[in-house]
């Protein structure tokens, strides 16, 4: 019995209560909590509510992983991106030929998130050193076909000792050791 009490005390002392975790640890936990390989990758333009709009929970793309993760912590990237784009439209990409903001899609485009995170968050160096990437960091890539992609670094390590990523590249909201699987284009930390 004495050993059981000692073991329980050790376990309770080694766990960090959620209140004591910093924002980025909570962001990592939030990303892990939305892992769902059954989320179907559907990139169609979809009309959604504003603010706090979302596509159906069983659907999504890479940006929806980031949006849903932040929303778990009470941050609505749809509203944040729209507010900044409306005030600074010229600073955002014109890739899609838009003449005004669109609350249905602006926050769901990686290049827009790259601009937003660099303006409102912290841009960090893009290196090939695993130690430079911490849980809660946002990473953007360019895939071999040039398509932009995004994910969140989480506090779980793969066999190589690197932190894993939560992302959606076409087979659900998953966690994988893929940080260096694609060309890193951006590295950010964002806390409202």
ROSE-4610 file (N, C-alpha, C; in Angstrom, 1 decimal, always signed):
// ROSE-4610
residu = [X/X/X/X/X/X/X/X/X/X/X/X/X/X/X/X/X/X/X/X/X/X/X/X/X/X/X/X/X/X/X/X/X/X/X/X/X/X/X/X/X/X/X/X/X/X/X/X/X/X/X/X/X/X/X/X/X/X/X/X/X/X/X/X/X/X/X/X/X/X/X/X/X/X/X/X/X/X/X/X/X/X/X/X/X/X/X/X/X/X/X/X/X/X/X/X/X/X/X/X/X/X/X/X/X/X/X/X/X/X/X/X/X/X/X/X/X/X/X/X/X/X/X/X/X/X/X/X/X/X/X/X/X/X/X/X/X/X/X/X/X/X/X/X/X/X/X/X/X/X/X/X/X/X/X/X/X/X/X/X/X/X/X/X/X/X/X/X/X/X/X/X/X/X/X/X/X/X/X/X/X/X/X/X/X/X/X/X/X/X/X/X/X/X/X/X/X/X/X/X/X/X/X/X/X/X/X/X/X/X/X/X/X/X/X/X/X/X/X/X/X/X/X/X/X/X/X/X/X/X/X/X/X/X/X/X/X/X/X/X/X/X/X/X/X/X/X/X/X/X/X/X/X/X/X/X/X/X/X/X/X/X/X/X/X/X/X/X/X/X/X/X/X/X/X/X/X/X/X/X/X/X/X/X/X/X/X/X/X/X/X/X/X/X/X/X/X/X/X/X/X/X/X/X/X/X/X/X/X/X/X/X/X/X/X/X/X/X/X/X/X/X/X/X/X/X/X/X/X/X/X/X/X/X/X/X/X/X/X/X/X/X/X/X/X/X/X/X/X/X/X/X/X/X/X/X/X/X/X/X/X/X/X/X/X/X/X/X/X/X/X/X/X/X/X/X/X/X/X/X/X/X/X/X/X/X/X/X/X/X/X/X/X/X/X/X/X/X/X/X/X/X/X/X/X/X/X/X/X/X/X/X/X/X/X/X/X/X/X/X/X/X/X/X/X/X/X/X/X/X/X/X/X/X/X/X/X/X/X/X/X/X/X/X/X/X/X/X/X/X/X/X/X/X/X/X/X/X/X/X/X/X/X/X/X/X/X/X/X/X/X/X/X/X/X/X/X/X/X/X/X/X/X/X/X/X/X/X/X/X/X/X/X/X/X/X/X/X/X/X/X/X/X/X/X/X/X/X/X/X/X/X/X/X/X/X/X/X/X/X/X/X/X/X/X/X/X/X/X/X/X/X/X/X/X/X/X/X/X/X/X/X/X/X/X/X/X/X/X/X/X/X/X/X/X/X/X/X/X/X/X/X/X/X/X/X/X/X/X/X/X/X/X/X/X/X]
num = [1/1/1/2/2/2/3/3/3/4/4/4/5/5/5/6/6/6/7/7/7/8/8/8/9/9/9/10/10/10/11/11/11/12/12/12/13/13/13/14/14/14/15/15/15/16/16/16/17/17/17/18/18/18/19/19/19/20/20/20/21/21/21/22/22/22/23/23/23/24/24/24/25/25/25/26/26/26/27/27/27/28/28/28/29/29/29/30/30/30/31/31/31/32/32/32/33/33/33/34/34/34/35/35/35/36/36/36/37/37/37/38/38/38/39/39/39/40/40/40/41/41/41/42/42/42/43/43/43/44/44/44/45/45/45/46/46/46/47/47/47/48/48/48/49/49/49/50/50/50/51/51/51/52/52/52/53/53/53/54/54/54/55/55/55/56/56/56/57/57/57/58/58/58/59/59/59/60/60/60/61/61/61/62/62/62/63/63/63/64/64/64/65/65/65/66/66/66/67/67/67/68/68/68/69/69/69/70/70/70/71/71/71/72/72/72/73/73/73/74/74/74/75/75/75/76/76/76/77/77/77/78/78/78/79/79/79/80/80/80/81/81/81/82/82/82/83/83/83/84/84/84/85/85/85/86/86/86/87/87/87/88/88/88/89/89/89/90/90/90/91/91/91/92/92/92/93/93/93/94/94/94/95/95/95/96/96/96/97/97/97/98/98/98/99/99/99/100/100/100/101/101/101/102/102/102/103/103/103/104/104/104/105/105/105/106/106/106/107/107/107/108/108/108/109/109/109/110/110/110/111/111/111/112/112/112/113/113/113/114/114/114/115/115/115/116/116/116/117/117/117/118/118/118/119/119/119/120/120/120/121/121/121/122/122/122/123/123/123/124/124/124/125/125/125/126/126/126/127/127/127/128/128/128/129/129/129/130/130/130/131/131/131/132/132/132/133/133/133/134/134/134/135/135/135/136/136/136/137/137/137/138/138/138/139/139/139/140/140/140/141/141/141/142/142/142/143/143/143/144/144/144/145/145/145/146/146/146/147/147/147/148/148/148/149/149/149/150/150/150/151/151/151/152/152/152/153/153/153/154/154/154/155/155/155/156/156/156/157/157/157/158/158/158/159/159/159/160/160/160/161/161/161/162/162/162/163/163/163/164/164/164/165/165/165/166/166/166/167/167/167/168/168/168/169/169/169/170/170/170/171/171/171/172/172/172/173/173/173/174/174/174/175/175/175/176/176/176/177/177/177/178/178/178/179/179/179/180/180/180/181/181/181/182/182/182/183/183/183/184/184/184/185/185/185/186/186/186/187/187/187/188/188/188/189/189/189/190/190/190/191/191/191/192/192/192]
x = [+0.8/+0.0/+0.9/+1.9/+2.9/+3.5/+3.8/+4.4/+3.4/+2.2/+1.1/+0.9/+0.9/+0.7/+1.9/+3.1/+4.3/+4.2/+3.8/+3.7/+2.7/+1.5/+0.5/+1.0/+1.7/+2.3/+3.3/+4.1/+5.1/+4.4/+3.4/+2.6/+2.0/+1.3/+0.6/+1.6/+2.8/+3.7/+4.4/+4.4/+5.1/+4.2/+2.9/+1.9/+1.7/+1.8/+1.6/+0.1/-0.5/-1.9/-2.1/-3.2/-3.5/-3.3/-3.7/-3.6/-2.1/-1.2/+0.2/+0.9/+0.3/+0.8/+0.8/+1.9/+1.9/+1.0/+0.7/-0.2/+0.2/+1.5/+1.9/+1.8/+1.9/+1.7/+0.2/-0.6/-2.1/-2.4/-1.8/-2.0/-1.6/-0.5/-0.1/-1.1/-1.6/-2.6/-3.9/-4.3/-5.5/-5.4/-4.2/-4.0/-4.1/-3.5/-3.6/-5.0/-5.8/-7.2/-8.1/-7.7/-8.5/-8.1/-7.1/-6.7/-7.9/-8.1/-9.2/-8.9/-8.4/-8.1/-9.3/-10.5/-11.7/-12.2/-11.5/-11.8/-11.5/-12.5/-12.3/-11.7/-10.7/-10.1/-10.9/-11.6/-12.5/-12.1/-11.6/-11.1/-12.1/-13.3/-14.3/-14.6/-14.9/-15.3/-16.7/-16.8/-18.0/-18.4/-19.7/-20.2/-20.3/-19.7/-19.8/-20.2/-20.7/-21.1/-19.9/-20.1/-19.1/-19.7/-18.9/-17.6/-17.8/-16.7/-16.7/-17.3/-17.2/-17.7/-16.7/-17.2/-16.4/-17.1/-16.4/-16.9/-17.4/-18.2/-18.6/-17.4/-17.6/-16.6/-15.9/-16.6/-16.0/-15.3/-15.1/-14.4/-13.3/-12.4/-11.4/-10.2/-9.3/-8.0/-7.0/-5.8/-4.7/-4.9/-5.4/-5.7/-6.7/-7.7/-8.7/-8.2/-7.0/-6.4/-5.9/-5.3/-4.8/-6.0/-7.0/-8.2/-8.9/-9.1/-9.8/-9.0/-7.7/-6.8/-6.9/-6.7/-6.8/-8.2/-9.2/-10.6/-10.8/-10.1/-10.2/-9.7/-8.8/-8.3/-9.0/-10.2/-11.0/-10.5/-9.7/-9.2/-9.8/-10.5/-11.2/-10.3/-9.6/-8.7/-9.5/-10.7/-11.6/-11.8/-12.1/-12.3/-11.0/-10.0/-8.7/-8.1/-8.1/-7.6/-8.4/-9.7/-10.6/-10.4/-10.3/-10.1/-8.8/-7.7/-6.4/-6.5/-7.1/-7.2/-8.0/-9.1/-10.0/-9.2/-8.3/-7.6/-6.3/-5.8/-4.5/-4.6/-5.6/-5.8/-4.7/-4.0/-2.9/-1.7/-1.6/-0.5/-0.6/-1.8/-2.2/-2.1/-1.8/-1.7/-2.9/-2.7/-3.8/-3.9/-3.4/-3.3/-4.7/-5.8/-7.1/-7.9/-7.3/-8.0/-9.0/-9.0/-10.0/-9.8/-10.9/-10.9/-11.4/-11.8/-12.2/-12.1/-12.2/-12.1/-13.3/-13.1/-14.2/-14.1/-15.0/-14.9/-15.1/-15.6/-15.8/-14.4/-13.4/-12.3/-10.9/-10.9/-9.6/-8.7/-9.3/-8.5/-8.2/-8.7/-8.5/-7.4/-6.7/-5.6/-4.3/-3.4/-2.1/-1.3/-1.2/-0.5/-1.1/-2.4/-3.0/-2.6/-2.6/-2.1/-0.7/+0.2/+1.6/+1.7/+1.0/+1.0/+0.5/-0.6/-1.2/-0.3/+0.3/+1.2/+2.5/+2.9/+4.2/+3.8/+2.6/+2.2/+1.8/+1.1/+0.5/+1.2/+2.0/+2.7/+4.2/+5.0/+6.4/+6.9/+7.7/+8.3/+9.6/+9.8/+11.0/+11.8/+13.1/+14.0/+13.5/+13.6/+13.4/+14.7/+14.9/+16.2/+16.0/+17.0/+17.0/+17.3/+17.3/+17.7/+16.4/+16.1/+14.9/+14.7/+15.8/+15.7/+15.1/+15.1/+14.5/+13.0/+12.4/+10.9/+10.4/+9.5/+8.9/+7.4/+6.9/+5.4/+4.7/+3.7/+2.9/+3.3/+4.5/+4.9/+4.0/+3.9/+3.2/+4.2/+4.1/+5.1/+4.3/+4.8/+4.2/+5.3/+4.8/+5.7/+5.2/+6.0/+5.7/+5.9/+4.9/+5.0/+5.7/+6.1/+6.8/+6.1/+4.8/+4.0/+3.8/+4.4/+4.3/+3.2/+2.3/+1.1/+1.5/+1.0/+1.3/+0.6/+1.2/+0.7/+1.0/+0.3/+0.5/+0.2/+0.9/+0.7/+1.2/+0.9/+1.3/+2.3/+3.4/+4.3/+3.6/+3.7/+3.1/+4.2/+3.8/+4.7/+4.7/+4.9/+5.1/+6.2/+7.1/+8.3/+8.2/+8.8/+8.9/+10.1/+10.4/+11.5/+12.8/+12.9/+14.1/+14.4/+13.4/+13.6/+13.1/+12.5/+11.9/+10.4/+10.0/+8.6/+7.8/+6.6/+5.7/+4.9/+4.1/+3.3/+1.8/+0.9/-0.5/-0.9/-1.4/-1.7/-2.7/-3.1/-4.0/-3.5/-2.9/-2.4/-3.3/-4.4/-5.3/-5.8/-5.4/-5.9/-6.2/-6.9/-7.4/-6.5/-7.0/-6.3/-5.4/-4.1/-3.3/-2.0/-1.3/+0.0/+1.1/+2.1/+3.2/+4.5/+5.6/+6.9/+7.3/+6.8/+6.9/+7.5/+8.1/+8.6/+9.4/+10.4/+11.3/+11.0/+9.7/+9.3/+9.0/+8.8/+8.5/+9.4/+9.4/+10.2/+9.6/+10.3/+9.7/+9.8/+8.6/+8.5/+8.3/+7.8/+7.5/+7.5/+7.8/+7.9/+7.4/+6.3/+5.7/+5.3/+5.1/+4.4/+3.4/+2.2/+1.1/+0.3/+0.2/-0.7/-1.4/-2.7/-3.4/-3.2]
y = [-1.2/+0.0/+1.3/+1.2/+2.4/+2.7/+1.6/+1.8/+2.3/+1.9/+2.4/+3.9/+4.4/+5.8/+6.6/+6.1/+6.7/+6.9/+5.8/+5.8/+6.8/+6.9/+7.8/+9.3/+9.5/+10.9/+11.2/+10.3/+10.6/+10.9/+10.1/+10.4/+11.7/+12.1/+13.3/+14.5/+14.4/+15.5/+15.6/+14.5/+14.6/+15.2/+15.2/+15.7/+17.2/+17.9/+19.4/+19.7/+20.3/+20.7/+21.6/+21.5/+22.3/+23.8/+24.2/+25.6/+26.1/+25.2/+25.6/+25.5/+24.9/+24.7/+26.1/+26.3/+27.6/+27.4/+28.6/+28.6/+27.6/+27.5/+26.6/+25.1/+24.8/+23.4/+23.1/+24.0/+23.9/+23.7/+24.5/+24.5/+23.1/+22.5/+21.2/+20.2/+20.3/+19.3/+19.5/+20.7/+20.9/+20.2/+20.4/+19.7/+18.2/+17.7/+16.2/+15.8/+16.6/+16.3/+16.2/+16.8/+16.8/+15.7/+14.9/+13.9/+13.0/+12.8/+12.0/+11.6/+10.4/+9.9/+9.8/+9.9/+9.8/+11.1/+12.2/+13.5/+13.4/+13.6/+13.5/+14.8/+14.7/+15.9/+16.4/+17.5/+18.1/+19.6/+20.0/+21.4/+22.3/+21.9/+22.7/+24.1/+25.1/+26.3/+26.1/+26.5/+26.2/+27.5/+27.9/+29.0/+28.6/+29.4/+29.0/+30.3/+30.0/+31.1/+32.0/+33.2/+34.2/+34.9/+35.0/+34.4/+32.9/+32.3/+30.9/+29.9/+30.2/+29.3/+28.1/+27.0/+25.8/+25.0/+24.2/+23.2/+22.1/+21.1/+20.0/+19.3/+18.8/+18.3/+17.1/+16.3/+15.2/+15.5/+16.8/+17.3/+18.3/+18.6/+19.6/+19.4/+20.4/+20.5/+20.8/+21.0/+21.3/+22.5/+23.6/+24.8/+24.6/+23.7/+23.4/+22.8/+22.1/+21.6/+22.7/+23.7/+24.9/+25.7/+25.9/+26.7/+26.0/+24.7/+24.0/+23.9/+23.8/+23.8/+25.1/+26.2/+27.5/+27.7/+27.3/+27.5/+26.8/+25.6/+24.9/+25.8/+26.8/+27.7/+29.0/+29.1/+30.3/+31.4/+31.0/+32.0/+31.6/+32.5/+32.3/+32.9/+32.1/+32.6/+33.1/+32.6/+33.2/+34.7/+35.0/+36.5/+37.2/+36.6/+37.3/+37.6/+36.6/+36.8/+37.9/+37.7/+38.7/+40.1/+40.3/+41.7/+42.3/+41.5/+42.0/+42.2/+41.3/+41.4/+42.6/+42.8/+44.0/+45.3/+45.4/+46.6/+46.7/+45.6/+45.5/+44.7/+44.8/+43.9/+43.9/+45.0/+45.0/+44.2/+43.8/+43.1/+41.6/+41.2/+39.7/+39.3/+38.1/+37.6/+37.8/+38.1/+38.3/+37.1/+36.0/+34.7/+34.3/+34.6/+34.1/+35.2/+36.3/+37.4/+38.1/+38.0/+38.7/+40.2/+40.9/+42.3/+42.8/+41.8/+42.1/+40.8/+41.0/+39.8/+38.9/+37.6/+36.6/+35.8/+36.0/+35.3/+33.8/+33.3/+31.9/+31.1/+31.8/+31.1/+31.7/+33.0/+33.7/+33.0/+32.6/+32.0/+30.5/+30.0/+28.6/+28.4/+29.5/+29.5/+29.7/+28.8/+28.8/+30.1/+30.6/+31.9/+33.0/+33.1/+34.1/+33.9/+32.6/+32.4/+32.7/+32.5/+32.9/+34.4/+35.1/+36.6/+37.0/+36.4/+36.7/+36.4/+35.2/+34.8/+35.6/+36.0/+36.9/+38.3/+38.7/+40.1/+40.1/+39.1/+39.2/+38.2/+37.4/+36.4/+36.7/+35.6/+35.7/+34.8/+35.4/+34.5/+34.0/+32.7/+32.1/+31.5/+31.3/+30.8/+29.4/+29.2/+27.9/+27.2/+26.2/+25.5/+24.0/+23.3/+21.8/+21.2/+22.0/+21.5/+21.2/+19.9/+19.6/+20.4/+20.7/+21.4/+22.8/+23.3/+24.7/+24.7/+23.5/+23.5/+22.9/+23.7/+23.4/+23.2/+22.4/+22.2/+23.6/+23.6/+24.8/+25.7/+25.4/+26.1/+25.7/+26.7/+26.4/+26.3/+25.4/+25.2/+25.2/+25.9/+25.8/+25.2/+24.5/+23.8/+24.2/+23.8/+23.8/+22.3/+21.7/+20.3/+20.3/+19.1/+18.9/+19.6/+19.6/+20.2/+21.7/+22.3/+23.7/+24.1/+23.1/+23.4/+23.8/+24.8/+25.1/+24.2/+24.0/+23.1/+23.6/+23.2/+23.7/+22.6/+22.7/+21.8/+22.5/+21.7/+22.2/+21.2/+21.7/+20.9/+20.5/+19.2/+18.8/+18.1/+17.9/+17.4/+15.9/+15.3/+13.8/+13.6/+12.7/+12.5/+11.2/+11.3/+10.1/+9.3/+8.2/+7.3/+8.1/+9.1/+9.9/+10.9/+11.0/+12.0/+13.4/+13.6/+14.9/+14.9/+16.2/+16.4/+16.0/+15.5/+15.1/+16.3/+16.2/+17.2/+16.7/+17.6/+17.3/+18.1/+17.4/+18.0/+17.2/+17.6/+16.9/+17.0/+16.0/+16.0/+15.2/+14.7/+14.0/+12.7/+12.3/+11.1/+11.4/+12.5/+12.8/+13.7/+14.1/+14.9/+13.9/+13.8/+12.8/+13.4/+12.6/+13.0/+12.1/+12.8/+12.0/+12.7/+12.0/+12.6/+13.0/+14.2/+14.6/+16.0/+16.6/+17.9/+18.2/+17.3/+17.5/+16.7/+16.3/+15.5/+16.4/+17.7/+18.6/+19.8/+20.7/+21.9/+22.9/+23.3/+24.2/+25.6/+26.3/+27.6/+28.7/+28.3/+29.3/+28.6/+29.3/+28.8/+29.9/+29.7/+30.8/+30.3/+31.3/+31.1/+32.2/+31.9/+32.9/+32.6/+33.7/+33.8/+35.1/+35.1/+36.3/+37.2]
z = [+0.0/+0.0/+0.0/+0.8/+0.9/-0.5/-1.2/-2.6/-3.6/-3.4/-4.3/-4.1/-2.8/-2.5/-3.0/-2.9/-3.4/-4.9/-5.6/-7.0/-7.5/-6.8/-7.2/-7.0/-5.9/-5.7/-6.7/-7.1/-8.2/-9.5/-9.8/-11.1/-11.1/-10.0/-9.9/-9.9/-9.4/-9.4/-10.8/-11.5/-12.9/-13.9/-13.7/-14.7/-14.5/-15.6/-15.5/-15.6/-14.6/-14.7/-15.9/-16.6/-17.8/-17.5/-16.3/-16.0/-16.0/-15.7/-15.7/-17.1/-18.0/-19.3/-20.0/-20.8/-21.6/-22.8/-23.4/-24.6/-25.7/-26.0/-27.1/-26.7/-25.4/-25.0/-25.2/-24.8/-25.0/-26.4/-27.3/-28.7/-29.3/-28.8/-29.2/-28.8/-27.5/-27.0/-27.9/-28.2/-29.0/-30.4/-31.0/-32.3/-32.2/-31.2/-31.0/-30.7/-30.1/-29.7/-31.0/-32.1/-33.3/-34.3/-34.0/-34.9/-35.2/-36.5/-37.0/-38.4/-38.6/-40.0/-40.9/-40.3/-41.1/-41.8/-41.5/-42.1/-43.6/-44.4/-45.8/-46.4/-47.2/-47.8/-49.0/-48.7/-49.7/-49.7/-50.8/-51.0/-51.7/-51.8/-52.5/-51.7/-52.5/-51.9/-51.2/-50.0/-49.2/-48.5/-48.6/-47.8/-46.4/-45.5/-44.1/-43.3/-42.1/-41.2/-40.9/-40.4/-40.0/-38.8/-37.7/-37.4/-36.9/-36.6/-36.1/-37.1/-38.4/-39.4/-39.6/-40.0/-40.3/-41.4/-42.1/-43.1/-42.2/-42.8/-41.9/-41.3/-40.0/-39.2/-39.9/-40.7/-41.4/-42.7/-42.9/-44.1/-43.7/-44.6/-44.3/-45.1/-45.0/-45.7/-44.7/-45.1/-44.2/-43.3/-43.9/-43.1/-42.1/-42.3/-41.3/-40.1/-40.2/-39.0/-38.1/-38.7/-37.9/-37.4/-38.2/-37.8/-36.6/-36.7/-35.7/-34.4/-34.5/-33.4/-32.6/-33.3/-32.6/-32.0/-32.7/-32.2/-30.9/-30.7/-29.4/-28.3/-28.6/-27.5/-27.6/-28.3/-28.3/-29.3/-30.2/-31.2/-32.6/-33.2/-34.4/-35.6/-36.2/-37.3/-38.5/-38.7/-39.7/-39.5/-38.2/-37.9/-37.9/-37.3/-37.2/-38.6/-39.4/-40.8/-41.6/-41.5/-42.2/-41.7/-40.4/-39.9/-40.4/-40.4/-40.9/-42.4/-43.1/-44.6/-45.0/-44.3/-44.6/-44.4/-43.4/-43.1/-43.9/-44.5/-45.1/-46.4/-47.2/-48.3/-49.3/-49.5/-50.4/-50.0/-48.7/-48.3/-48.5/-48.9/-49.0/-50.5/-50.8/-52.2/-53.0/-54.3/-55.2/-56.2/-55.7/-56.5/-57.1/-56.4/-56.8/-57.5/-57.8/-58.5/-57.7/-56.4/-55.5/-55.5/-55.5/-55.4/-54.0/-53.2/-51.8/-51.0/-49.7/-48.8/-49.0/-48.5/-48.6/-47.3/-46.4/-45.1/-45.2/-46.4/-46.6/-46.8/-47.4/-47.9/-47.5/-47.2/-47.0/-46.0/-44.9/-43.8/-44.1/-45.1/-45.5/-46.6/-46.9/-47.9/-47.2/-47.5/-46.8/-47.1/-48.3/-48.5/-47.6/-47.5/-46.6/-45.1/-44.7/-43.3/-43.1/-44.1/-44.0/-43.8/-44.6/-44.4/-43.0/-42.6/-41.3/-40.2/-40.2/-39.1/-39.1/-40.3/-40.3/-39.8/-40.0/-39.6/-38.1/-37.7/-36.3/-35.3/-35.8/-34.9/-35.0/-34.9/-35.0/-36.1/-37.0/-38.1/-37.5/-37.6/-37.1/-38.3/-38.1/-39.1/-39.7/-41.0/-41.5/-41.7/-40.9/-40.8/-41.1/-41.1/-41.2/-39.8/-38.8/-37.4/-36.7/-36.3/-35.6/-34.3/-33.6/-32.3/-32.5/-33.7/-33.9/-34.0/-34.0/-34.1/-32.8/-32.2/-30.9/-31.0/-30.0/-30.0/-30.0/-30.8/-31.0/-32.2/-32.8/-34.0/-35.2/-36.1/-37.3/-38.4/-39.3/-40.4/-41.7/-42.7/-44.0/-44.9/-45.9/-46.9/-48.3/-49.2/-50.6/-51.1/-51.5/-52.0/-53.3/-53.8/-55.0/-56.2/-56.2/-57.3/-57.1/-56.0/-55.8/-54.9/-54.6/-53.8/-52.3/-51.7/-50.3/-49.4/-48.2/-47.2/-45.8/-44.8/-43.5/-42.4/-41.3/-40.1/-38.8/-37.7/-36.4/-35.8/-35.2/-34.4/-33.1/-32.7/-31.5/-30.6/-29.3/-28.3/-28.3/-29.4/-29.5/-30.5/-30.2/-31.0/-31.8/-33.0/-33.8/-33.5/-34.3/-34.1/-34.2/-35.0/-35.2/-34.1/-33.2/-32.1/-32.4/-33.6/-34.0/-33.5/-33.2/-32.9/-34.2/-33.9/-35.0/-35.4/-36.5/-37.0/-37.0/-36.8/-37.1/-38.3/-39.3/-40.6/-41.3/-42.5/-43.4/-44.8/-45.3/-46.7/-47.6/-47.1/-48.0/-47.4/-46.2/-45.6/-44.1/-43.9/-42.6/-41.8/-40.6/-39.7/-38.9/-39.2/-38.7/-38.1/-37.3/-36.7/-37.3/-37.8/-38.4/-38.2/-38.4/-38.3/-39.7/-40.1/-41.5/-41.7/-40.6/-40.7/-41.9/-42.2/-43.3/-44.5/-44.6/-45.8/-47.0/-46.7/-47.8/-47.6/-48.6/-48.5/-47.6/-46.5/-45.5/-46.2/-46.1/-46.7/-45.6/-44.4/-43.4/-42.0/-41.0/-39.6/-38.7/-37.9/-37.2/-35.8/-34.9/-33.7/-33.6/-33.2/-33.1/-31.9/-31.1/-29.9/-29.9/-29.9/-30.0/-28.7]
